[in-house]
Amino acid sequence: MHKNFGKPIKALKLCLLIFPLKNKNEWLEASNTDKLNAVQYNYMLMNVDASKFLKSINFGSILRHLLYDKSGNLVHKSAPGPGSEEIQRLITYYSMH
């Protein structure tokens, strides 16, 4: 996780949700190794193959960043990662609209 990503998110009242696609033991180990257990919203996805929503966004084993607007609408199915300037611009834009 990008170390500076938490500050702008907190300032804009946004939250970061983490949904890894790993088995439970791998998820727990990765959460500890990557310090994701310190992230408030760190979840493991279950029943991935049965999810219509995940199918609709082509969610798979490739890391995916989803961006939602203030109304809860999905506005970006494959947002840039937390270290990019582009995601900062997108977050700022959607926090104002």
C-alpha positions as a Python dict, from the first residue, in 0.01 Angstrom:
ca = {
    (1, 'M'): (0, 0, 0),
    (2, 'H'): (130, 346, -79),
    (3, 'K'): (240, 506, 248),
    (4, 'N'): (107, 854, 165),
    (5, 'F'): (-234, 740, 43),
    (6, 'G'): (-409, 752, 381),
    (7, 'K'): (-374, 1126, 440),
    (8, 'P'): (-562, 1260, 135),
    (9, 'I'): (-827, 993, 171),
    (10, 'K'): (-888, 1083, 535),
    (11, 'A'): (-899, 1452, 453),
    (12, 'L'): (-1162, 1388, 182),
    (13, 'K'): (-1366, 1152, 403),
    (14, 'L'): (-1312, 852, 179),
    (15, 'C'): (-1221, 500, 275),
    (16, 'L'): (-999, 235, 125),
    (17, 'L'): (-1148, -113, 96),
    (18, 'I'): (-917, -405, 35),
    (19, 'F'): (-1052, -728, -118),
    (20, 'P'): (-775, -978, -190),
    (21, 'L'): (-841, -1288, -396),
    (22, 'K'): (-648, -1543, -192),
    (23, 'N'): (-731, -1834, 27),
    (24, 'K'): (-782, -1751, 393),
    (25, 'N'): (-432, -1852, 510),
    (26, 'E'): (-260, -1659, 229),
    (27, 'W'): (-484, -1359, 299),
    (28, 'L'): (-400, -1360, 671),
    (29, 'E'): (-27, -1395, 600),
    (30, 'A'): (-32, -1117, 337),
    (31, 'S'): (-236, -893, 566),
    (32, 'N'): (28, -927, 836),
    (33, 'T'): (325, -896, 598),
    (34, 'D'): (187, -593, 414),
    (35, 'K'): (43, -443, 734),
    (36, 'L'): (-306, -452, 583),
    (37, 'N'): (-439, -563, 918),
    (38, 'A'): (-396, -196, 1019),
    (39, 'V'): (-642, -95, 745),
    (40, 'Q'): (-991, -71, 891),
    (41, 'Y'): (-1170, -213, 587),
    (42, 'N'): (-971, -520, 483),
    (43, 'Y'): (-1201, -801, 370),
    (44, 'M'): (-1167, -1137, 202),
    (45, 'L'): (-1405, -1203, -86),
    (46, 'M'): (-1609, -1521, -64),
    (47, 'N'): (-1811, -1691, -340),
    (48, 'V'): (-1630, -1492, -607),
    (49, 'D'): (-1753, -1714, -890),
    (50, 'A'): (-2118, -1660, -794),
    (51, 'S'): (-2102, -1278, -776),
    (52, 'K'): (-2288, -1102, -1058),
    (53, 'F'): (-2129, -771, -959),
    (54, 'L'): (-1774, -906, -979),
    (55, 'K'): (-1851, -1059, -1318),
    (56, 'S'): (-1996, -729, -1441),
    (57, 'I'): (-1669, -548, -1370),
    (58, 'N'): (-1448, -835, -1497),
    (59, 'F'): (-1298, -876, -1152),
    (60, 'G'): (-1030, -1144, -1147),
    (61, 'S'): (-688, -1221, -1014),
    (62, 'I'): (-549, -892, -1146),
    (63, 'L'): (-532, -618, -884),
    (64, 'R'): (-823, -383, -935),
    (65, 'H'): (-893, -39, -788),
    (66, 'L'): (-1257, 69, -792),
    (67, 'L'): (-1355, 431, -745),
    (68, 'Y'): (-1702, 534, -628),
    (69, 'D'): (-1849, 883, -613),
    (70, 'K'): (-2009, 1036, -304),
    (71, 'S'): (-2347, 887, -398),
    (72, 'G'): (-2207, 535, -406),
    (73, 'N'): (-2201, 503, -786),
    (74, 'L'): (-1913, 313, -941),
    (75, 'V'): (-1736, 573, -1155),
    (76, 'H'): (-1414, 389, -1242),
    (77, 'K'): (-1381, 9, -1278),
    (78, 'S'): (-1005, 17, -1311),
    (79, 'A'): (-881, 326, -1132),
    (80, 'P'): (-510, 403, -1115),
    (81, 'G'): (-317, 277, -814),
    (82, 'P'): (-267, 477, -495),
    (83, 'G'): (82, 600, -589),
    (84, 'S'): (-27, 783, -904),
    (85, 'E'): (-99, 1150, -955),
    (86, 'E'): (-400, 1056, -1168),
    (87, 'I'): (-581, 888, -876),
    (88, 'Q'): (-524, 1197, -665),
    (89, 'R'): (-689, 1409, -935),
    (90, 'L'): (-980, 1164, -967),
    (91, 'I'): (-1034, 1151, -591),
    (92, 'T'): (-1029, 1530, -569),
    (93, 'Y'): (-1269, 1563, -863),
    (94, 'Y'): (-1523, 1312, -730),
    (95, 'S'): (-1505, 1448, -378),
    (96, 'M'): (-1618, 1787, -512),
    (97, 'H'): (-1896, 1664, -744),
}
